[in-house]
Amino acid sequence: MGEKFNDFLKEQLKNPDFKAEYELLQPEHAVIQAIIDARKQSGLTQKELSERTGIAQGDISRIEKGNANPSLRTLQRLATGMGMKLKIEFLPQNN
């Protein structure tokens, strides 16, 4: 299924309007994927991370599904709960 999606996405990105919207959402998708990857790397379930951070498991689930907009404080709590530190960068745009 992953290959079919990638083919579909590649085709959709040929549309300039779709591509512009997709690129606007990339930072948000990158943060979500980074949270999921970090949690899995830490070997924690959402429930275990909830217990470590005091953040409700349902809220962690919503964050990982992209249905929440976590604050910087929440991201820091998640990182600490996973034994990690949060790093945010501002990079020059590729022109």
Sequence and secondary structure as in RCSB ss.txt:
>XXXX:A:sequence
MGEKFNDFLKEQLKNPDFKAEYELLQPEHAVIQAIIDARKQSGLTQKELSERTGIAQGDISRIEKGNANPSLRTL
QRLATGMGMKLKIEFLPQNN
>XXXX:A:secstr
 HHHHHHHHHHHTTSHHHHHHHHHHHHHHHHHHHHHHHHHHTT  HHHHHHHH   HHHHHHHHHT     HHHH
HHHHHHTT            
